[in-house]
């Protein structure tokens, strides 16, 4: 799989053979394509449930590494990227809603409140060395009434988004502010942090 603008050359084939995104997320795939590097995608297929008593930030870091490790075991000698995100509402983790009812309920819970989106990214290099970065993003939702929430949910159906708002699309209208060091972290893959992790693995962008 070669992103747009990347030619199929011997060098490109050598890179794609050693760079793999461990994710089923189309959002992470689209973000990684910004780098212009060829890469493959392999789905880890893990249970992504939080452990009892686990802090949301710890869940994100654990799962990012677990995804990368699962795929790295299948591709010895590859450089593998794993990432995970957990939305944290005063210590309560909010997962992907999966349904209209749950999306409406999440947004009612979040109305007028600040959430922290904990995004972690893990890179395992071709020698099996791990590097991890944690990129929290603070997001405050506007005060939202049920009618506004239902109009939004019906229009965008954000059932695969923790927090039930696609900030890169119409979901931005539900927010008062976004505060963080990496604007792509909220979408699911912190590219600023990832640039540094890939450089440690010997893959440089640009």
C-alpha angles and dihedrals in degrees: 000000000000121000120230112287095025114111123218100247133147089258092049090049090052090053096046090051090061105034117074132168110217098209145095092208117118088200093059091045092053091048094050090050088066088075092064091226121134112242142164127230125225123175113227095207096208134155101256097193120132118248118246110280093003117149114239092241090052091049091054093049094045094049094044089056094041091054092049092047094049092054094039089058089058094047112042112197094022128121106234131197120205126179138176138179132203124186113220121203105184090319095319111117115225115203131189106304097221094195142048093249094053093044091054090047093050092052092047088053092047097046110127093356138109121243128191115219108206109204119182129185127193127192121194111194128214090271093053097255116146129217122182134190129188118207116184120194123195116215128181118200121215118245100275129194121212094254092056091046094049092048090052096045092048092048099046106018094210093187094139096051124091106232090025097252128104102215092190090059137023092327089079088076090067094059136086096194147347117211123184145108097252121044093199093055092079091056089054111266119065102216096185092057091040091056090061094044092051091049089057087053091052097257112119128197117230 
